[in-house]
Amino acid sequence: MIKIIEPNKTLQTWKYYRRDILQIEEICFDYNIRASRSDLFAEYVEPNSDILLAEDHNFIVGTLWAVPFEKMEFGDELKNKDGHYGQNNTMYITNLAVLPNRRRYGTAKMMIKYLIDKHPEKRIVAHALNAVSQTVFEKIKFKILFTDTEWFDHTKAPYMVYEPLKDFG
Ligand SMILES: CC(C)(COP(=O)(O)OP(=O)(O)OC[C@H]1O[C@@H](n2cnc3c(N)ncnc32)[C@H](O)[C@@H]1OP(=O)(O)O)[C@@H](O)C(=O)NCCC(=O)NCCS
């Protein structure tokens, strides 16, 4: 059975999980969009980031990482198009991946729902890297806010948003 775990952010825990994390990154992403070990470590220890790992029988099969929008080094155009930069009400999904032989079991959906439940008052946003991830986000009621034409290597990527259900004023 798959369960979602949130490792604590100590160096010791990073060392415990980093091999699994780096392996998933390498298997699931092309080299041009893959995060480096140092990028991953920086995000892992960022105090306000969410590091979710999907575990199946003590084996890490998927990851979802999210950081506050304000921590992302986005250009002004994207910040303006989103319109919420500086309001501290948005988490940005930087990393979502499930091992190929563990896909289509609802793991990505489970991790995204976990994130939504953890931050019921926040918007959750992500660039959908491909048609499959766009479908996954759409299943959980993310909507395309705009298409980013300047994403990695100037490819197009839908910028997708999940708006919180409740009005927290
Ligand atoms: C995108 C990714 C994380 C999805 O992981 P997953 O655990 O297989 O996704 P889920 O099983 O939770 O699927 C959720 C929904 O999307 C749909 N879906 C998932 N994979 C699909 C596919 N290949 N084709 C069509 N629909 C798909 C499912 O039907 C599912 O909805 P349903 O089960 O209610 O019908 C995985 O394919 C992956 O790691 N891809 C490579 C890395 C990547 O592109 N990451 C996304 C970055 S934004």
The ligand as an SDF file (V2000), in Angstrom:
LIG
                    3D

 48 50  0  0  0  0  0  0  0  0999 V2000
    3.1290   12.6120  -14.5080 C   0  0  0  0  0  0  0  0  0  0  0  0
    3.3360   11.4850  -13.5170 C   0  0  0  0  0  0  0  0  0  0  0  0
    3.9390   12.0240  -12.2300 C   0  0  0  0  0  0  0  0  0  0  0  0
    1.9590   10.8300  -13.2050 C   0  0  0  0  0  0  0  0  0  0  0  0
    2.1160    9.8700  -12.1630 O   0  0  0  0  0  0  0  0  0  0  0  0
    1.0570    8.7100  -11.8900 P   0  0  0  0  0  0  0  0  0  0  0  0
    1.2270    8.2430  -10.4960 O   0  0  0  0  0  0  0  0  0  0  0  0
    1.1490    7.6850  -12.9340 O   0  0  0  0  0  0  0  0  0  0  0  0
   -0.3380    9.4650  -12.0540 O   0  0  0  0  0  0  0  0  0  0  0  0
   -1.7270    8.9710  -11.4510 P   0  0  0  0  0  0  0  0  0  0  0  0
   -1.7740    7.4760  -11.4860 O   0  0  0  0  0  0  0  0  0  0  0  0
   -1.9560    9.6340  -10.1330 O   0  0  0  0  0  0  0  0  0  0  0  0
   -2.7470    9.5510  -12.5150 O   0  0  0  0  0  0  0  0  0  0  0  0
   -3.6850   10.5580  -12.1840 C   0  0  0  0  0  0  0  0  0  0  0  0
   -4.6700   10.6810  -13.3240 C   0  0  0  0  0  0  0  0  0  0  0  0
   -4.0570   11.0430  -14.5520 O   0  0  0  0  0  0  0  0  0  0  0  0
   -4.3860   10.0630  -15.5810 C   0  0  0  0  0  0  0  0  0  0  0  0
   -3.1660    9.5890  -16.2280 N   0  0  0  0  0  0  0  0  0  0  0  0
   -1.9990    9.2680  -15.6150 C   0  0  0  0  0  0  0  0  0  0  0  0
   -1.1110    8.8230  -16.5280 N   0  0  0  0  0  0  0  0  0  0  0  0
   -1.7310    8.8920  -17.7240 C   0  0  0  0  0  0  0  0  0  0  0  0
   -1.3490    8.5490  -19.0400 C   0  0  0  0  0  0  0  0  0  0  0  0
   -0.1270    8.0400  -19.3080 N   0  0  0  0  0  0  0  0  0  0  0  0
   -2.2350    8.7410  -20.0370 N   0  0  0  0  0  0  0  0  0  0  0  0
   -3.4680    9.2300  -19.7810 C   0  0  0  0  0  0  0  0  0  0  0  0
   -3.8960    9.5700  -18.5420 N   0  0  0  0  0  0  0  0  0  0  0  0
   -3.0420    9.3940  -17.5340 C   0  0  0  0  0  0  0  0  0  0  0  0
   -4.9760    8.8580  -14.8940 C   0  0  0  0  0  0  0  0  0  0  0  0
   -6.0340    8.3590  -15.6580 O   0  0  0  0  0  0  0  0  0  0  0  0
   -5.3660    9.3660  -13.5450 C   0  0  0  0  0  0  0  0  0  0  0  0
   -6.7080    9.6230  -13.4250 O   0  0  0  0  0  0  0  0  0  0  0  0
   -7.7400    8.4430  -13.0330 P   0  0  0  0  0  0  0  0  0  0  0  0
   -6.9310    7.3210  -12.4940 O   0  0  0  0  0  0  0  0  0  0  0  0
   -8.6600    9.0640  -12.0220 O   0  0  0  0  0  0  0  0  0  0  0  0
   -8.3900    8.1040  -14.3140 O   0  0  0  0  0  0  0  0  0  0  0  0
    4.2610   10.3700  -14.1250 C   0  0  0  0  0  0  0  0  0  0  0  0
    3.7370   10.0000  -15.3680 O   0  0  0  0  0  0  0  0  0  0  0  0
    5.6960   10.8230  -14.2990 C   0  0  0  0  0  0  0  0  0  0  0  0
    6.5120   10.7280  -13.3770 O   0  0  0  0  0  0  0  0  0  0  0  0
    6.0670   11.3050  -15.5130 N   0  0  0  0  0  0  0  0  0  0  0  0
    7.4350   11.7420  -15.8050 C   0  0  0  0  0  0  0  0  0  0  0  0
    7.8300   13.0190  -15.0680 C   0  0  0  0  0  0  0  0  0  0  0  0
    6.8340   14.1280  -15.3300 C   0  0  0  0  0  0  0  0  0  0  0  0
    6.4240   14.3930  -16.4380 O   0  0  0  0  0  0  0  0  0  0  0  0
    6.4420   14.8210  -14.2500 N   0  0  0  0  0  0  0  0  0  0  0  0
    5.4500   15.8760  -14.3040 C   0  0  0  0  0  0  0  0  0  0  0  0
    6.0920   17.1900  -14.0680 C   0  0  0  0  0  0  0  0  0  0  0  0
    4.8810   18.5030  -14.1060 S   0  0  0  0  0  0  0  0  0  0  0  0
  1  2  1  0
  2  3  1  0
  2  4  1  0
  2 36  1  0
  4  5  1  0
  5  6  1  0
  6  7  2  0
  6  8  1  0
  6  9  1  0
  9 10  1  0
 10 11  2  0
 10 12  1  0
 10 13  1  0
 13 14  1  0
 14 15  1  0
 15 16  1  0
 15 30  1  0
 16 17  1  0
 17 18  1  0
 17 28  1  0
 18 19  1  0
 18 27  1  0
 19 20  2  0
 20 21  1  0
 21 22  1  0
 21 27  2  0
 22 23  1  0
 22 24  2  0
 24 25  1  0
 25 26  2  0
 26 27  1  0
 28 29  1  0
 28 30  1  0
 30 31  1  0
 31 32  1  0
 32 33  2  0
 32 34  1  0
 32 35  1  0
 36 37  1  0
 36 38  1  0
 38 39  2  0
 38 40  1  0
 40 41  1  0
 41 42  1  0
 42 43  1  0
 43 44  2  0
 43 45  1  0
 45 46  1  0
 46 47  1  0
 47 48  1  0
M  END
$$$$
